[in-house]
Amino acid sequence: MACEVAADDWVLVHDAARPCLGRADLHRLVEDLCDHPVGGLLGVPVRDTMKRCAADGSIVATVDRAGLWHAYTPQMFRFGS
């Protein structure tokens, strides 16, 4: 069975690592991105302290959390993106 997909059709990718996706989150993702040219994903701001380590595992820096997000699935993008 052949399936044709247009470049501007949406594709949602879910890794099943977080199987308890809320219906409201999915609806918000679709509604917020319906007119977006490329797509996007679900996410939340990082709250944990983030550390950068050297190859030997020693801590070399504390990373500024500003602008860091945990990316969740599903991720929704145009097929042609």
PDB file of N, CA, C and O in Angstrom:
ATOM      1  N   MET A   1       0.832  -1.165   0.000  1.00  0.00           N
ATOM      2  CA  MET A   1       0.000   0.000   0.000  1.00  0.00           C
ATOM      3  C   MET A   1       0.884   1.237   0.000  1.00  0.00           C
ATOM      4  O   MET A   1       1.701   1.416   0.902  1.00  0.00           O
ATOM      5  N   ALA A   2       0.729   2.074  -0.983  1.00  0.00           N
ATOM      6  CA  ALA A   2       1.532   3.290  -1.096  1.00  0.00           C
ATOM      7  C   ALA A   2       0.865   4.416  -0.311  1.00  0.00           C
ATOM      8  O   ALA A   2      -0.359   4.487  -0.199  1.00  0.00           O
ATOM      9  N   CYS A   3       1.699   5.281   0.220  1.00  0.00           N
ATOM     10  CA  CYS A   3       1.206   6.426   0.979  1.00  0.00           C
ATOM     11  C   CYS A   3       1.938   7.665   0.481  1.00  0.00           C
ATOM     12  O   CYS A   3       3.168   7.707   0.466  1.00  0.00           O
ATOM     13  N   GLU A   4       1.185   8.655   0.083  1.00  0.00           N
ATOM     14  CA  GLU A   4       1.807   9.886  -0.380  1.00  0.00           C
ATOM     15  C   GLU A   4       1.751  10.924   0.726  1.00  0.00           C
ATOM     16  O   GLU A   4       0.729  11.100   1.390  1.00  0.00           O
ATOM     17  N   VAL A   5       2.859  11.600   0.906  1.00  0.00           N
ATOM     18  CA  VAL A   5       2.970  12.613   1.949  1.00  0.00           C
ATOM     19  C   VAL A   5       3.470  13.893   1.305  1.00  0.00           C
ATOM     20  O   VAL A   5       4.451  13.883   0.561  1.00  0.00           O
ATOM     21  N   ALA A   6       2.795  14.986   1.593  1.00  0.00           N
ATOM     22  CA  ALA A   6       3.230  16.292   1.084  1.00  0.00           C
ATOM     23  C   ALA A   6       4.275  16.885   2.019  1.00  0.00           C
ATOM     24  O   ALA A   6       4.306  16.567   3.208  1.00  0.00           O
ATOM     25  N   ALA A   7       5.119  17.736   1.487  1.00  0.00           N
ATOM     26  CA  ALA A   7       6.188  18.354   2.279  1.00  0.00           C
ATOM     27  C   ALA A   7       5.652  19.133   3.468  1.00  0.00           C
ATOM     28  O   ALA A   7       6.324  19.224   4.495  1.00  0.00           O
ATOM     29  N   ASP A   8       4.441  19.703   3.349  1.00  0.00           N
ATOM     30  CA  ASP A   8       3.912  20.495   4.461  1.00  0.00           C
ATOM     31  C   ASP A   8       2.983  19.697   5.382  1.00  0.00           C
ATOM     32  O   ASP A   8       2.372  20.280   6.278  1.00  0.00           O
ATOM     33  N   ASP A   9       2.861  18.375   5.184  1.00  0.00           N
ATOM     34  CA  ASP A   9       2.118  17.525   6.114  1.00  0.00           C
ATOM     35  C   ASP A   9       2.882  17.408   7.427  1.00  0.00           C
ATOM     36  O   ASP A   9       4.109  17.500   7.459  1.00  0.00           O
ATOM     37  N   TRP A  10       2.141  17.206   8.499  1.00  0.00           N
ATOM     38  CA  TRP A  10       2.753  17.087   9.822  1.00  0.00           C
ATOM     39  C   TRP A  10       3.158  15.654  10.123  1.00  0.00           C
ATOM     40  O   TRP A  10       2.473  14.709   9.733  1.00  0.00           O
ATOM     41  N   VAL A  11       4.287  15.500  10.826  1.00  0.00           N
ATOM     42  CA  VAL A  11       4.750  14.215  11.329  1.00  0.00           C
ATOM     43  C   VAL A  11       4.986  14.401  12.827  1.00  0.00           C
ATOM     44  O   VAL A  11       5.661  15.343  13.241  1.00  0.00           O
ATOM     45  N   LEU A  12       4.426  13.499  13.641  1.00  0.00           N
ATOM     46  CA  LEU A  12       4.668  13.513  15.077  1.00  0.00           C
ATOM     47  C   LEU A  12       5.515  12.300  15.425  1.00  0.00           C
ATOM     48  O   LEU A  12       5.206  11.182  15.012  1.00  0.00           O
ATOM     49  N   VAL A  13       6.587  12.520  16.186  1.00  0.00           N
ATOM     50  CA  VAL A  13       7.500  11.450  16.580  1.00  0.00           C
ATOM     51  C   VAL A  13       7.459  11.334  18.098  1.00  0.00           C
ATOM     52  O   VAL A  13       7.659  12.314  18.815  1.00  0.00           O
ATOM     53  N   HIS A  14       7.194  10.113  18.577  1.00  0.00           N
ATOM     54  CA  HIS A  14       7.130   9.866  20.023  1.00  0.00           C
ATOM     55  C   HIS A  14       8.017   8.676  20.328  1.00  0.00           C
ATOM     56  O   HIS A  14       7.911   7.639  19.673  1.00  0.00           O
ATOM     57  N   ASP A  15       8.897   8.811  21.323  1.00  0.00           N
ATOM     58  CA  ASP A  15       9.849   7.738  21.633  1.00  0.00           C
ATOM     59  C   ASP A  15       9.311   6.730  22.646  1.00  0.00           C
ATOM     60  O   ASP A  15       9.996   5.756  22.958  1.00  0.00           O
ATOM     61  N   ALA A  16       8.115   6.939  23.161  1.00  0.00           N
ATOM     62  CA  ALA A  16       7.455   6.052  24.128  1.00  0.00           C
ATOM     63  C   ALA A  16       8.176   5.973  25.468  1.00  0.00           C
ATOM     64  O   ALA A  16       7.802   5.158  26.311  1.00  0.00           O
ATOM     65  N   ALA A  17       9.202   6.799  25.688  1.00  0.00           N
ATOM     66  CA  ALA A  17       9.873   6.819  26.986  1.00  0.00           C
ATOM     67  C   ALA A  17       8.990   7.470  28.042  1.00  0.00           C
ATOM     68  O   ALA A  17       9.131   7.205  29.236  1.00  0.00           O
ATOM     69  N   ARG A  18       8.074   8.327  27.587  1.00  0.00           N
ATOM     70  CA  ARG A  18       7.115   8.987  28.479  1.00  0.00           C
ATOM     71  C   ARG A  18       5.711   8.649  27.980  1.00  0.00           C
ATOM     72  O   ARG A  18       5.079   9.466  27.310  1.00  0.00           O
ATOM     73  N   PRO A  19       5.213   7.437  28.306  1.00  0.00           N
ATOM     74  CA  PRO A  19       3.949   6.982  27.728  1.00  0.00           C
ATOM     75  C   PRO A  19       2.709   7.708  28.254  1.00  0.00           C
ATOM     76  O   PRO A  19       1.632   7.569  27.673  1.00  0.00           O
ATOM     77  N   CYS A  20       2.831   8.457  29.310  1.00  0.00           N
ATOM     78  CA  CYS A  20       1.656   9.098  29.909  1.00  0.00           C
ATOM     79  C   CYS A  20       1.458  10.518  29.397  1.00  0.00           C
ATOM     80  O   CYS A  20       1.312  11.453  30.184  1.00  0.00           O
ATOM     81  N   LEU A  21       1.454  10.673  28.108  1.00  0.00           N
ATOM     82  CA  LEU A  21       1.231  11.966  27.480  1.00  0.00           C
ATOM     83  C   LEU A  21      -0.198  12.413  27.746  1.00  0.00           C
ATOM     84  O   LEU A  21      -1.152  11.681  27.484  1.00  0.00           O
ATOM     85  N   GLY A  22      -0.331  13.622  28.269  1.00  0.00           N
ATOM     86  CA  GLY A  22      -1.653  14.149  28.542  1.00  0.00           C
ATOM     87  C   GLY A  22      -2.346  14.615  27.278  1.00  0.00           C
ATOM     88  O   GLY A  22      -1.722  15.210  26.399  1.00  0.00           O
ATOM     89  N   ARG A  23      -3.633  14.344  27.191  1.00  0.00           N
ATOM     90  CA  ARG A  23      -4.414  14.755  26.029  1.00  0.00           C
ATOM     91  C   ARG A  23      -4.341  16.272  25.839  1.00  0.00           C
ATOM     92  O   ARG A  23      -4.241  16.753  24.710  1.00  0.00           O
ATOM     93  N   ALA A  24      -4.390  17.020  26.937  1.00  0.00           N
ATOM     94  CA  ALA A  24      -4.334  18.486  26.849  1.00  0.00           C
ATOM     95  C   ALA A  24      -2.994  18.946  26.283  1.00  0.00           C
ATOM     96  O   ALA A  24      -2.948  19.901  25.508  1.00  0.00           O
ATOM     97  N   ASP A  25      -1.890  18.272  26.664  1.00  0.00           N
ATOM     98  CA  ASP A  25      -0.565  18.638  26.127  1.00  0.00           C
ATOM     99  C   ASP A  25      -0.502  18.399  24.623  1.00  0.00           C
ATOM    100  O   ASP A  25       0.032  19.221  23.879  1.00  0.00           O
ATOM    101  N   LEU A  26      -1.049  17.273  24.184  1.00  0.00           N
ATOM    102  CA  LEU A  26      -1.055  16.966  22.755  1.00  0.00           C
ATOM    103  C   LEU A  26      -1.899  17.981  21.986  1.00  0.00           C
ATOM    104  O   LEU A  26      -1.487  18.458  20.928  1.00  0.00           O
ATOM    105  N   HIS A  27      -3.059  18.306  22.506  1.00  0.00           N
ATOM    106  CA  HIS A  27      -3.913  19.298  21.849  1.00  0.00           C
ATOM    107  C   HIS A  27      -3.227  20.661  21.793  1.00  0.00           C
ATOM    108  O   HIS A  27      -3.295  21.349  20.774  1.00  0.00           O
ATOM    109  N   ARG A  28      -2.566  21.052  22.883  1.00  0.00           N
ATOM    110  CA  ARG A  28      -1.861  22.338  22.900  1.00  0.00           C
ATOM    111  C   ARG A  28      -0.737  22.362  21.875  1.00  0.00           C
ATOM    112  O   ARG A  28      -0.545  23.372  21.198  1.00  0.00           O
ATOM    113  N   LEU A  29       0.009  21.268  21.749  1.00  0.00           N
ATOM    114  CA  LEU A  29       1.087  21.175  20.766  1.00  0.00           C
ATOM    115  C   LEU A  29       0.533  21.384  19.358  1.00  0.00           C
ATOM    116  O   LEU A  29       1.066  22.187  18.592  1.00  0.00           O
ATOM    117  N   VAL A  30      -0.524  20.671  19.022  1.00  0.00           N
ATOM    118  CA  VAL A  30      -1.105  20.766  17.682  1.00  0.00           C
ATOM    119  C   VAL A  30      -1.674  22.165  17.438  1.00  0.00           C
ATOM    120  O   VAL A  30      -1.450  22.750  16.378  1.00  0.00           O
ATOM    121  N   GLU A  31      -2.403  22.697  18.410  1.00  0.00           N
ATOM    122  CA  GLU A  31      -3.000  24.028  18.240  1.00  0.00           C
ATOM    123  C   GLU A  31      -1.938  25.122  18.126  1.00  0.00           C
ATOM    124  O   GLU A  31      -2.056  26.016  17.287  1.00  0.00           O
ATOM    125  N   ASP A  32      -0.903  25.055  18.965  1.00  0.00           N
ATOM    126  CA  ASP A  32       0.137  26.090  18.947  1.00  0.00           C
ATOM    127  C   ASP A  32       0.968  26.057  17.673  1.00  0.00           C
ATOM    128  O   ASP A  32       1.491  27.089  17.254  1.00  0.00           O
ATOM    129  N   LEU A  33       1.098  24.895  17.055  1.00  0.00           N
ATOM    130  CA  LEU A  33       1.983  24.766  15.893  1.00  0.00           C
ATOM    131  C   LEU A  33       1.258  24.698  14.557  1.00  0.00           C
ATOM    132  O   LEU A  33       1.910  24.650  13.513  1.00  0.00           O
ATOM    133  N   CYS A  34      -0.054  24.692  14.559  1.00  0.00           N
ATOM    134  CA  CYS A  34      -0.788  24.449  13.317  1.00  0.00           C
ATOM    135  C   CYS A  34      -0.406  25.414  12.195  1.00  0.00           C
ATOM    136  O   CYS A  34      -0.467  25.034  11.025  1.00  0.00           O
ATOM    137  N   ASP A  35      -0.020  26.629  12.509  1.00  0.00           N
ATOM    138  CA  ASP A  35       0.375  27.593  11.477  1.00  0.00           C
ATOM    139  C   ASP A  35       1.885  27.816  11.411  1.00  0.00           C
ATOM    140  O   ASP A  35       2.349  28.675  10.660  1.00  0.00           O
ATOM    141  N   HIS A  36       2.650  27.058  12.184  1.00  0.00           N
ATOM    142  CA  HIS A  36       4.110  27.221  12.210  1.00  0.00           C
ATOM    143  C   HIS A  36       4.715  26.629  10.943  1.00  0.00           C
ATOM    144  O   HIS A  36       4.268  25.575  10.490  1.00  0.00           O
ATOM    145  N   PRO A  37       5.713  27.275  10.363  1.00  0.00           N
ATOM    146  CA  PRO A  37       6.287  26.765   9.106  1.00  0.00           C
ATOM    147  C   PRO A  37       7.135  25.500   9.260  1.00  0.00           C
ATOM    148  O   PRO A  37       7.309  24.761   8.290  1.00  0.00           O
ATOM    149  N   VAL A  38       7.667  25.237  10.456  1.00  0.00           N
ATOM    150  CA  VAL A  38       8.568  24.093  10.636  1.00  0.00           C
ATOM    151  C   VAL A  38       8.029  23.097  11.652  1.00  0.00           C
ATOM    152  O   VAL A  38       7.864  21.921  11.327  1.00  0.00           O
ATOM    153  N   GLY A  39       7.749  23.543  12.885  1.00  0.00           N
ATOM    154  CA  GLY A  39       7.265  22.633  13.914  1.00  0.00           C
ATOM    155  C   GLY A  39       7.850  22.953  15.263  1.00  0.00           C
ATOM    156  O   GLY A  39       8.372  24.047  15.476  1.00  0.00           O
ATOM    157  N   GLY A  40       7.768  22.004  16.178  1.00  0.00           N
ATOM    158  CA  GLY A  40       8.272  22.214  17.525  1.00  0.00           C
ATOM    159  C   GLY A  40       8.077  20.988  18.386  1.00  0.00           C
ATOM    160  O   GLY A  40       7.829  19.890  17.886  1.00  0.00           O
ATOM    161  N   LEU A  41       8.192  21.188  19.691  1.00  0.00           N
ATOM    162  CA  LEU A  41       8.120  20.071  20.621  1.00  0.00           C
ATOM    163  C   LEU A  41       7.592  20.529  21.966  1.00  0.00           C
ATOM    164  O   LEU A  41       7.481  21.725  22.239  1.00  0.00           O
ATOM    165  N   LEU A  42       7.270  19.556  22.795  1.00  0.00           N
ATOM    166  CA  LEU A  42       6.899  19.831  24.176  1.00  0.00           C
ATOM    167  C   LEU A  42       8.168  19.948  24.996  1.00  0.00           C
ATOM    168  O   LEU A  42       9.167  19.296  24.691  1.00  0.00           O
ATOM    169  N   GLY A  43       8.142  20.764  26.026  1.00  0.00           N
ATOM    170  CA  GLY A  43       9.310  20.893  26.892  1.00  0.00           C
ATOM    171  C   GLY A  43       8.997  21.681  28.139  1.00  0.00           C
ATOM    172  O   GLY A  43       7.962  22.340  28.243  1.00  0.00           O
ATOM    173  N   VAL A  44       9.919  21.598  29.087  1.00  0.00           N
ATOM    174  CA  VAL A  44       9.824  22.373  30.322  1.00  0.00           C
ATOM    175  C   VAL A  44      11.202  22.950  30.637  1.00  0.00           C
ATOM    176  O   VAL A  44      12.221  22.347  30.300  1.00  0.00           O
ATOM    177  N   PRO A  45      11.236  24.114  31.281  1.00  0.00           N
ATOM    178  CA  PRO A  45      12.533  24.693  31.649  1.00  0.00           C
ATOM    179  C   PRO A  45      13.298  23.778  32.606  1.00  0.00           C
ATOM    180  O   PRO A  45      12.701  23.107  33.449  1.00  0.00           O
ATOM    181  N   VAL A  46      14.607  23.759  32.469  1.00  0.00           N
ATOM    182  CA  VAL A  46      15.474  22.986  33.365  1.00  0.00           C
ATOM    183  C   VAL A  46      15.450  23.639  34.746  1.00  0.00           C
ATOM    184  O   VAL A  46      15.647  24.847  34.873  1.00  0.00           O
ATOM    185  N   ARG A  47      15.210  22.839  35.768  1.00  0.00           N
ATOM    186  CA  ARG A  47      15.233  23.334  37.150  1.00  0.00           C
ATOM    187  C   ARG A  47      16.428  22.801  37.926  1.00  0.00           C
ATOM    188  O   ARG A  47      16.862  23.399  38.910  1.00  0.00           O
ATOM    189  N   ASP A  48      16.954  21.672  37.471  1.00  0.00           N
ATOM    190  CA  ASP A  48      18.075  21.037  38.166  1.00  0.00           C
ATOM    191  C   ASP A  48      19.354  21.838  37.971  1.00  0.00           C
ATOM    192  O   ASP A  48      19.497  22.563  36.986  1.00  0.00           O
ATOM    193  N   THR A  49      20.269  21.708  38.901  1.00  0.00           N
ATOM    194  CA  THR A  49      21.596  22.287  38.729  1.00  0.00           C
ATOM    195  C   THR A  49      22.322  21.447  37.688  1.00  0.00           C
ATOM    196  O   THR A  49      22.363  20.221  37.781  1.00  0.00           O
ATOM    197  N   MET A  50      22.891  22.119  36.701  1.00  0.00           N
ATOM    198  CA  MET A  50      23.581  21.429  35.622  1.00  0.00           C
ATOM    199  C   MET A  50      25.083  21.615  35.782  1.00  0.00           C
ATOM    200  O   MET A  50      25.552  22.729  36.014  1.00  0.00           O
ATOM    201  N   LYS A  51      25.830  20.541  35.659  1.00  0.00           N
ATOM    202  CA  LYS A  51      27.285  20.574  35.803  1.00  0.00           C
ATOM    203  C   LYS A  51      27.949  20.114  34.514  1.00  0.00           C
ATOM    204  O   LYS A  51      27.465  19.203  33.843  1.00  0.00           O
ATOM    205  N   ARG A  52      29.056  20.751  34.179  1.00  0.00           N
ATOM    206  CA  ARG A  52      29.894  20.307  33.068  1.00  0.00           C
ATOM    207  C   ARG A  52      31.074  19.571  33.680  1.00  0.00           C
ATOM    208  O   ARG A  52      31.694  20.052  34.629  1.00  0.00           O
ATOM    209  N   CYS A  53      31.381  18.389  33.125  1.00  0.00           N
ATOM    210  CA  CYS A  53      32.466  17.566  33.671  1.00  0.00           C
ATOM    211  C   CYS A  53      33.578  17.371  32.649  1.00  0.00           C
ATOM    212  O   CYS A  53      33.360  17.451  31.440  1.00  0.00           O
ATOM    213  N   ALA A  54      34.758  17.118  33.158  1.00  0.00           N
ATOM    214  CA  ALA A  54      35.915  16.767  32.330  1.00  0.00           C
ATOM    215  C   ALA A  54      35.803  15.284  31.970  1.00  0.00           C
ATOM    216  O   ALA A  54      34.930  14.582  32.479  1.00  0.00           O
ATOM    217  N   ALA A  55      36.689  14.812  31.093  1.00  0.00           N
ATOM    218  CA  ALA A  55      36.683  13.412  30.662  1.00  0.00           C
ATOM    219  C   ALA A  55      36.838  12.446  31.837  1.00  0.00           C
ATOM    220  O   ALA A  55      36.347  11.319  31.785  1.00  0.00           O
ATOM    221  N   ASP A  56      37.521  12.886  32.896  1.00  0.00           N
ATOM    222  CA  ASP A  56      37.716  12.009  34.053  1.00  0.00           C
ATOM    223  C   ASP A  56      36.555  12.064  35.044  1.00  0.00           C
ATOM    224  O   ASP A  56      36.596  11.413  36.088  1.00  0.00           O
ATOM    225  N   GLY A  57      35.511  12.845  34.716  1.00  0.00           N
ATOM    226  CA  GLY A  57      34.338  12.932  35.575  1.00  0.00           C
ATOM    227  C   GLY A  57      34.383  14.032  36.616  1.00  0.00           C
ATOM    228  O   GLY A  57      33.415  14.235  37.349  1.00  0.00           O
ATOM    229  N   SER A  58      35.494  14.743  36.688  1.00  0.00           N
ATOM    230  CA  SER A  58      35.572  15.830  37.662  1.00  0.00           C
ATOM    231  C   SER A  58      34.768  17.031  37.163  1.00  0.00           C
ATOM    232  O   SER A  58      34.739  17.323  35.967  1.00  0.00           O
ATOM    233  N   ILE A  59      34.122  17.713  38.094  1.00  0.00           N
ATOM    234  CA  ILE A  59      33.293  18.872  37.747  1.00  0.00           C
ATOM    235  C   ILE A  59      34.188  20.052  37.422  1.00  0.00           C
ATOM    236  O   ILE A  59      35.103  20.382  38.177  1.00  0.00           O
ATOM    237  N   VAL A  60      33.913  20.684  36.285  1.00  0.00           N
ATOM    238  CA  VAL A  60      34.713  21.837  35.881  1.00  0.00           C
ATOM    239  C   VAL A  60      33.906  23.133  35.866  1.00  0.00           C
ATOM    240  O   VAL A  60      34.486  24.219  35.862  1.00  0.00           O
ATOM    241  N   ALA A  61      32.557  23.033  35.859  1.00  0.00           N
ATOM    242  CA  ALA A  61      31.755  24.256  35.829  1.00  0.00           C
ATOM    243  C   ALA A  61      30.299  23.952  36.163  1.00  0.00           C
ATOM    244  O   ALA A  61      29.812  22.840  35.959  1.00  0.00           O
ATOM    245  N   THR A  62      29.625  24.967  36.679  1.00  0.00           N
ATOM    246  CA  THR A  62      28.183  24.933  36.828  1.00  0.00           C
ATOM    247  C   THR A  62      27.615  25.674  35.624  1.00  0.00           C
ATOM    248  O   THR A  62      28.015  26.803  35.338  1.00  0.00           O
ATOM    249  N   VAL A  63      26.691  25.044  34.926  1.00  0.00           N
ATOM    250  CA  VAL A  63      26.132  25.605  33.705  1.00  0.00           C
ATOM    251  C   VAL A  63      24.936  26.491  34.046  1.00  0.00           C
ATOM    252  O   VAL A  63      24.073  26.097  34.830  1.00  0.00           O
ATOM    253  N   ASP A  64      24.885  27.665  33.467  1.00  0.00           N
ATOM    254  CA  ASP A  64      23.761  28.565  33.643  1.00  0.00           C
ATOM    255  C   ASP A  64      22.513  27.923  33.030  1.00  0.00           C
ATOM    256  O   ASP A  64      22.530  27.530  31.863  1.00  0.00           O
ATOM    257  N   ARG A  65      21.442  27.814  33.803  1.00  0.00           N
ATOM    258  CA  ARG A  65      20.207  27.168  33.331  1.00  0.00           C
ATOM    259  C   ARG A  65      19.368  28.066  32.427  1.00  0.00           C
ATOM    260  O   ARG A  65      18.455  27.583  31.758  1.00  0.00           O
ATOM    261  N   ALA A  66      19.662  29.351  32.399  1.00  0.00           N
ATOM    262  CA  ALA A  66      18.865  30.269  31.585  1.00  0.00           C
ATOM    263  C   ALA A  66      18.845  29.792  30.131  1.00  0.00           C
ATOM    264  O   ALA A  66      19.895  29.602  29.518  1.00  0.00           O
ATOM    265  N   GLY A  67      17.668  29.605  29.597  1.00  0.00           N
ATOM    266  CA  GLY A  67      17.531  29.184  28.210  1.00  0.00           C
ATOM    267  C   GLY A  67      17.648  27.687  27.983  1.00  0.00           C
ATOM    268  O   GLY A  67      17.559  27.242  26.838  1.00  0.00           O
ATOM    269  N   LEU A  68      17.845  26.886  29.038  1.00  0.00           N
ATOM    270  CA  LEU A  68      17.920  25.427  28.885  1.00  0.00           C
ATOM    271  C   LEU A  68      16.556  24.807  29.146  1.00  0.00           C
ATOM    272  O   LEU A  68      15.861  25.188  30.088  1.00  0.00           O
ATOM    273  N   TRP A  69      16.179  23.857  28.312  1.00  0.00           N
ATOM    274  CA  TRP A  69      14.899  23.184  28.429  1.00  0.00           C
ATOM    275  C   TRP A  69      15.080  21.680  28.310  1.00  0.00           C
ATOM    276  O   TRP A  69      15.975  21.213  27.606  1.00  0.00           O
ATOM    277  N   HIS A  70      14.227  20.915  29.002  1.00  0.00           N
ATOM    278  CA  HIS A  70      14.115  19.474  28.782  1.00  0.00           C
ATOM    279  C   HIS A  70      13.155  19.296  27.610  1.00  0.00           C
ATOM    280  O   HIS A  70      12.017  19.762  27.667  1.00  0.00           O
ATOM    281  N   ALA A  71      13.591  18.643  26.574  1.00  0.00           N
ATOM    282  CA  ALA A  71      12.737  18.392  25.408  1.00  0.00           C
ATOM    283  C   ALA A  71      12.011  17.073  25.611  1.00  0.00           C
ATOM    284  O   ALA A  71      12.621  16.061  25.958  1.00  0.00           O
ATOM    285  N   TYR A  72      10.702  17.094  25.391  1.00  0.00           N
ATOM    286  CA  TYR A  72       9.873  15.906  25.517  1.00  0.00           C
ATOM    287  C   TYR A  72       9.349  15.495  24.145  1.00  0.00           C
ATOM    288  O   TYR A  72       9.527  16.201  23.152  1.00  0.00           O
ATOM    289  N   THR A  73       8.706  14.349  24.118  1.00  0.00           N
ATOM    290  CA  THR A  73       8.028  13.913  22.910  1.00  0.00           C
ATOM    291  C   THR A  73       6.542  13.860  23.209  1.00  0.00           C
ATOM    292  O   THR A  73       6.157  13.702  24.368  1.00  0.00           O
ATOM    293  N   PRO A  74       5.704  13.986  22.203  1.00  0.00           N
ATOM    294  CA  PRO A  74       6.051  13.959  20.799  1.00  0.00           C
ATOM    295  C   PRO A  74       6.662  15.256  20.322  1.00  0.00           C
ATOM    296  O   PRO A  74       6.473  16.320  20.911  1.00  0.00           O
ATOM    297  N   GLN A  75       7.390  15.132  19.253  1.00  0.00           N
ATOM    298  CA  GLN A  75       7.912  16.294  18.540  1.00  0.00           C
ATOM    299  C   GLN A  75       7.168  16.351  17.215  1.00  0.00           C
ATOM    300  O   GLN A  75       6.970  15.321  16.570  1.00  0.00           O
ATOM    301  N   MET A  76       6.761  17.529  16.811  1.00  0.00           N
ATOM    302  CA  MET A  76       5.894  17.695  15.652  1.00  0.00           C
ATOM    303  C   MET A  76       6.582  18.596  14.619  1.00  0.00           C
ATOM    304  O   MET A  76       6.890  19.754  14.903  1.00  0.00           O
ATOM    305  N   PHE A  77       6.815  18.059  13.432  1.00  0.00           N
ATOM    306  CA  PHE A  77       7.506  18.807  12.394  1.00  0.00           C
ATOM    307  C   PHE A  77       6.872  18.550  11.036  1.00  0.00           C
ATOM    308  O   PHE A  77       6.219  17.529  10.820  1.00  0.00           O
ATOM    309  N   ARG A  78       7.076  19.486  10.134  1.00  0.00           N
ATOM    310  CA  ARG A  78       6.628  19.302   8.762  1.00  0.00           C
ATOM    311  C   ARG A  78       7.458  18.189   8.136  1.00  0.00           C
ATOM    312  O   ARG A  78       8.660  18.098   8.385  1.00  0.00           O
ATOM    313  N   PHE A  79       6.840  17.356   7.340  1.00  0.00           N
ATOM    314  CA  PHE A  79       7.530  16.236   6.711  1.00  0.00           C
ATOM    315  C   PHE A  79       8.740  16.700   5.908  1.00  0.00           C
ATOM    316  O   PHE A  79       9.773  16.030   5.904  1.00  0.00           O
ATOM    317  N   GLY A  80       8.625  17.822   5.239  1.00  0.00           N
ATOM    318  CA  GLY A  80       9.704  18.331   4.399  1.00  0.00           C
ATOM    319  C   GLY A  80      10.780  19.118   5.130  1.00  0.00           C
ATOM    320  O   GLY A  80      11.709  19.617   4.495  1.00  0.00           O
ATOM    321  N   SER A  81      10.678  19.243   6.452  1.00  0.00           N
ATOM    322  CA  SER A  81      11.662  20.050   7.219  1.00  0.00           C
ATOM    323  C   SER A  81      12.980  19.334   7.372  1.00  0.00           C
ATOM    324  O   SER A  81      13.905  19.868   7.984  1.00  0.00           O
TER     325      SER A  81
END
